[in-house]
Amino acid sequence: MTKIEENIETLVKSEIENLGYELYDVIYVKEAKDYYLKIFIDKENGISIDDCEKVSNVISDILDKEDPIKDQYFLEVSSAGLERVLRNDKHFKDNIGKEVEVKLFKNYENKKVYEGILEDFNSKSITINFENNLINLDRKNIAIIKTIYRW
């Protein structure tokens, strides 16, 4: 998580929780020529468009007042979704025992994509059960890891 993302999380987390939602993630990213601040929220029974609007209205006021980002950006508030990107230790902890897809920057044992059960993690690696074998993958080599939702 970048410093800007950490600052935004600190600014908006309690307000989002006061509304009855969980702040799942904050991502500040440049896409093409534009910057986006993406706020992902969750709650037990799922997220509706009305939930996103309610959170957006509240945090827009906070962001306008505190002005933590000097560049012009677009604010997006959305559900964390069914297939969730795992970016921090809380995400990993909450998804132990769940099926994940891991895409690597470079091959590990001649593969760049693994699907398996997330068994464990630490600051340097994750362990997944891939085809009944436990494999350790270096977190620095992970391009993206997300949960898998089977329809």
Buried (B, 14 or more C-beta within 10 A) or exposed (E): BEEBBEBBBEBBBEBBEEBEBBBBBBBBEEEEEEBEBBBBBBBEEEBEEEBBEBBBEBBEEBBEEEEBBEEEBEEEBBBBBEEBBBBEEEBBEBBEEEBBBBEBEEEBEEEEEBEBBBBEBEEEBBBBBBEEEEBBBEBEBBEEBBBBEEE
